């Protein structure tokens, strides 16, 4: 039964995101005590993280994108999308950059570049 509830919540969050009601996406996420596993939870977190980005709150989105990466195979499309969006968070967040995070940022870029498939030309 709880699986259906989470599926319904994800569908609702997707609908809110498409309608650009980003604040309600975040509110829905925060009000839920349930969590999913694997790709389902990653999808849920992506809607929330992307909502934070749309609301120009990259520092809040950054941690959620990282959680998405942890939940999935690093070569999955969703994990790569989360890594890319996390990179955007770095470029848009003054808080993150001002806290002397250049070392972390450098490691992140090297990791991301290392995950690009060989079939993509440089």
For each residue, the residues with C-beta under 8 A, 3 or more apart:
1: 4 5
2: 5 6 34
3: 6 7
4: 1 7 8
5: 1 2 8 9 34
6: 2 3 9 10 34 36 40 44
7: 3 4 10 11 40
8: 4 5 11 12
9: 5 6 12 13 28 32 34 44
10: 6 7 13 14 36 40 43 44 47
11: 7 8 14 15
12: 8 9 15 16 28
13: 9 10 16 17 25 28 29 44 47 48
14: 10 11 17 18 47
15: 11 12 18 19
16: 12 13 19 21 22 24 25 28 47
17: 13 14 20 21 22 25 47 50 51
18: 14 15
19: 15 16
20: 17 54
21: 16 17 24 25
22: 16 17 25 26 51 52 54 55
23: 26 27 51 55
24: 16 21 27 28
25: 13 16 17 21 22 28 29 47 48 51
26: 22 23 29 30 48 51 52 55
27: 23 24 30 31
28: 9 12 13 16 24 25 31 32
29: 13 25 26 32 44 47 48
30: 26 27
31: 27 28
32: 9 28 29 35
33:
34: 2 5 6 9
35: 32 41
36: 6 10 40 41 44
37: 40 41 71
38: 41 42 71 72
39: 42 43 71 72 76 78
40: 6 7 10 36 37 43 44
41: 35 36 37 38 44 45 71
42: 38 39 45 46 67 68 71 72 78 79 82
43: 10 39 40 46 47 78
44: 6 9 10 13 29 36 40 41 47 48
45: 41 42 48 49 64 65 67 68 71
46: 42 43 49 50 64 65 68 78 81 82
47: 10 13 14 16 17 25 29 43 44 50 51
48: 13 25 26 29 44 45 51 52 64
49: 45 46 52 53 61 64 65 68 82 85
50: 17 46 47 53 54 61 85
51: 17 22 23 25 26 47 48 54 55
52: 22 26 48 49 55 57 58 60 61 64
53: 49 50 56 57 58 61 85 88 89 92
54: 20 22 50 51
55: 22 23 26 51 52
56: 53 92
57: 52 53 60 61
58: 52 53 61 62 88 89 90 92 93 96
59: 62 89 93 95 96
60: 52 57 63 64
61: 49 50 52 53 57 58 64 65 85 89
62: 58 59 65 66 86 89 90 93 96
63: 60 66 67
64: 45 46 48 49 52 60 61 67 68
65: 45 46 49 61 62 68 69 82 83 85 86 89
66: 62 63 69 70 82 86
67: 42 45 63 64 70 71
68: 42 45 46 49 64 65 71 72 78 79 82
69: 65 66 72 74 79 82 83 86
70: 66 67
71: 37 38 39 41 42 45 67 68
72: 38 39 42 68 69 76 78 79 82
73: 76 79
74: 69 79 80 83 115
75: 79 80 115 117
76: 39 72 73 79 80
77: 80 81
78: 39 42 43 46 68 72 81 82
79: 42 68 69 72 73 74 75 76 82 83
80: 74 75 76 77 83 84 115
81: 46 77 78 84 85
82: 42 46 49 65 66 68 69 72 78 79 85 86
83: 65 69 74 79 80 86 87 108 111 112 115
84: 80 81 87 88 112
85: 49 50 53 61 65 81 82 88 89
86: 62 65 66 69 82 83 89 90 108
87: 83 84 90 91 108 109 112
88: 53 58 84 85 91 92
89: 53 58 59 61 62 65 85 86 92 93 96
90: 58 62 86 87 93 96 97 101 105 108
91: 87 88
92: 53 56 58 88 89
93: 58 59 62 89 90 96 97
94: 97 98
95: 59 98 99
96: 58 59 62 89 90 93 99 101
97: 90 93 94 101 102 105
98: 94 95
99: 95 96
100: 103
101: 90 96 97 104 105
102: 97 105 106
103: 100 106 107
104: 101 107 108
105: 90 97 101 102 108 109
106: 102 103 109 110
107: 103 104 110 111
108: 83 86 87 90 104 105 111 112
109: 87 105 106 112 113
110: 106 107 113 114
111: 83 107 108 114 115
112: 83 84 87 108 109 115 116
113: 109 110 116
114: 110 111
115: 74 75 80 83 111 112
116: 112 113 120
117: 75 120
118:
119:
120: 116 117
121:
122:
